[in-house]
Amino acid sequence: MAATPHRIRASRALTAVMTLALVYAFLPLVWLLVSATKTQSSLLTSFGLWFDGPFALWDNVGETLTYHDGVFVRWLLNTLLYVVAGAGGATALATLAGYGLSKFAFPGRRGVISVVLAAVAVPSTALAVPTFLLFSRLGLTNTPWAVILPTMVSPFGMYLMWVFANESVPDSLLEAARIDGASELRTFRSVSLRLLSPGIVTVLLFNIVATWNNYFLPLVMLSDPEWFPLTVGLNQWNAQASTVAAQPIFHLVVTGSLLTIVPLAVCFLALQRYWRSGLAAGSVKQ
């Protein structure tokens, strides 16, 4: 007699905990969405989780995009530059390094892997000031390179690609390609790269989110507002209220924050299929 599959019964306590976690996660997003529809005055005088006054979302969006000669658009383009160059470069380097560590034996490989694992535990904020001193000596501070170059180093992404290459690219397949006369470059491009694609997308998404939300490194490296990313620029708008002869623009800060998360949401929705398959790789024993 065939065994019936075990049916997991719903737990009321677990359901309640998950509901609370869901509300906790979405409450700030609801507040942001509702607040972006309010004017400056109604934003400060009304309940944050419900609409009040005239619906001003489109006016706020237009004012956000045109305030100070459209500096928000400039910050958005800067952020895209840092994401494309920094996150894209970090993903490419992590893929090549992880694949090389996984599939090629060379003296010191175990030591390199140990260094990578140790580097994962070092927070990036702890390296921001030493990196600033180094880049200042090289004359690269207050330039886009001061943000792009440190972002291209991702020990966590390298570790993920090393694990993923171990699990998804069989050594026997590479040996068969070599016996057929394929070079290492062609084997990587034609065989390994397709098998690694879910892991590459996963690492790419992690790097995109980390670069898009990066705040401390650009704050330390940049002093020219023309090169600010969105995170630093919006904080500058928020701090504008505490300056002498201040002109609070909290409604633009809220609307700008809402516009900031739109590209990330679109990116996640477009790549979620590859991302989920990448996270699940290696989780089931074959």
N, C-alpha and C positions, 0 to 999 in steps of 0.2 A: 504494500500500500504506500502510495507516494505521500511523503510528508507535506503537510499544509504549511504554506509560508507563515511565519510569525507576523501577527498583526499588531502594530504598535498602537496602543490605546492612547487617546488624547488625555493629557493631564490638565486639570483645571488650573493648578498652580503654575504649570509651565506656560499655559495659554495666557494667564494673567501677566506673568513676567514678560513674555514676548510682546504683549499688547502695550505694556508700559514702556518697553524699550522702543517700540515702533513710534509711540506718541512722543517720547523724548527725542527721538531722532528727527521727526518731521515737524515738531513744534517751531523750532527756529526758522525752518523754511517757510512755514505758513505765515509766521510773523513778518518775514522779509517780503513775501509776496503781497500781503495785505498792506504793509506800511508803504510799499512802493506806489500804491495808488493814492496816497494822501499828499496834501500840500504841506509846506513847512509848518504852518500854524496848527493844522489838525493832527499832524504827526506827534506834536508835543503835548497835545491836550486830550487826545482820545485814547480809548482802550486799544492796546496793540494788536489784539487778535480779531478785531472786527472793523469793518469799513466805517468811515465817517467823513462827512463833508463831500465836496465835489470829487468825481472820479478823475484823478489827475495823472494817471499812469503815463499816457502818451505825451502829455506836456512835460512830465519829469524826464522821460526818455530823451525828448528833443533837447531840453535844457542841459541834460547831462552830456550829451554828445557835442554841444556847441559852447559850453561854459569855458571861458578863458581860451578862446580861439580853437576849441576842439582838442584840448590837451588830453581828454579821456581817450580819444581815438589814437592819439600818439602813444599813450601808455598801453593801449590794447595791442598796437602793432609791435611795441617793444616786447611785450609778453609773448606774443606769437614768435618773434625772432628768438627769444631765449628758449622757448619750448622746442621749436624746430631744430635749432642748432645744438642746444644743450641736451634735451631729452633724446633727440634723434642720435646725436653723437654718443651719448652714454649707452643707448641700446645697442648701437653697432659695436662699440668697444666691448661691452659686456658679452655680446654674442660670440665675437671672435675669441675673446679670452676664455670664456666658459667652455667653448667647444675645444679650444686648444688644450686646456687643462684636462678635459675629459678624455680626449682621443689620442693624445700624443704623450709618450713617455720621454722625459728629459731630466737631467740632473737638477735637483732642487725643486721638483714639482710639489712634493709634499710640503716643503717649506713655504712655497708660494700660496698653496691652499690655506695653510695655517695663518699666513699674513692676511689673506682675504677674509677669513672667518673672524679674525681679531678686529679688522677694520669695520666690519658690520656693526660691532658693538660701540664704536666711537660716534657720538652724536655730531652732526654737521655743524651745529652751533659752536661746539668747542673748538672747531678748526677755523672759524670765520676770522677771528682776530689774527692768528698766525698767517693765514692766507692773505689777509689785507697787508700785513707788513711785507710779505714776499712780493706781492703784486705792486706795492708802492715802490719798492726798490727797483722793480722792472719797468716802472712808469706806465703800468696798465690800469691803475685805479681810475675811476670815473670814465671808463670806456666799456662797451658791451663785452669785451673779452674778459673783464673782471668777473662777470656773472656766468658767461658761457663756459669758460675753461674749467672752473671748479665743478660746475654742474655735470660735466662730461665724465666725471669719475663716480662710478656707482658700484661699490663693493657688494651691496645686496643684490643688484641685478646680475653681477658676475657670478655670485654664488647660486642664484636661481638658475642661470643658464648652464652652469656646471652640473647641477643636479638634473636638470631637464635633459641635457645631452646624454648623461649616463643612462637615463631611463628610456629615451625615445629613439636613439640612434644605435642600432645593433652593430657591434664590431664586425660580425660576419658579413653584413651588408657592405661595409667599407672595404673589407678584404676582397669581396667579389668584384667590386668596382675597380680596385687596384689590379686584380688579375686580368680584367678586361682591358687594361691599359690606360684607364682614366688617371689624369693627374690629380694631385691633392686639391688643387683649386677647383677643377671641374667636379670632382666628387663632392666637395662642399657645396658648390653652387647648384648642382643638378640633383643631388640625393639628400644631403644633410639639411640643406636650408628648408626644404619643404617639410621635413619631419620636425624641424625646430620651430616652425611658424607659430603654433599656439603659444609656446614659451616666449618667443620674441614679442608677440602682441601683449602678453601679460606684463613682461618687463617694460615694454613701451608705455603701457598705461600707468604703471607705477611711477615711471620717470616723468610722464606728462603731468600727473597730479602733483608730484613733489616739486617740479619746476614751476608749475602754474601758481602754487601756493607759497613759493619761496618768498620769505620776507626779510629774514635777518641778514642774509648774505648781501642782497642788493642794498639794504639800508646801510650796511657797513661800507660797501664798495663805492656807492654812487652818491654824488652830491649835486649833480646837474639834473633838474627835473625832466629835462628832455629825454633822459635815458631811464627814467623810473619805470618799473613794471606796475601793473594795476594795484598790487598789494601795497606798495609804498606810496603810490600816488593817492589812493583812497584814504590812507591814513593821514596824509598831508592835508587833504580836504577836511577830514574829521578834526584835526588839530587846529584848523583855521579858526574855530570858534573860541579858542582860548587865547588868541593873540590880541594885541592892542588894536582898538577900532575893529573888532572882529565882525565878520559877516557869516553867521552860521548857515551852513548849507547841508543840514543833516538829511533833507529829503533827496538831495543829489547823491550823498554818500550811500544811502539805502538803495536808491535806484541803480547806482553804479555797481553796488555789490550784487544785485540781482542780475544785471547784465553780465557780470563777471563769471557767474556759474553756468550761464547758458552754453558756452562752447564746451565746457567740461561734460555737461549732461549729454550734449549731442555726440561727443566723442565716445562716451561710455555706451550709449544706446547703439552706436554704429559698430562697436567692436566687442560688445558683451558676449557674443557667441564664441569668439576665439578666446576671450578672457576666461570664461567659465571652463572651457575645455582645457586651458592651460593650467588652471589651478587644480583641476582634478587629476592631472597626469601624475602617475606614480603613487596614487593614494590607494589603489587596489592591488593586492598581490596576485600575480599571474600564475 
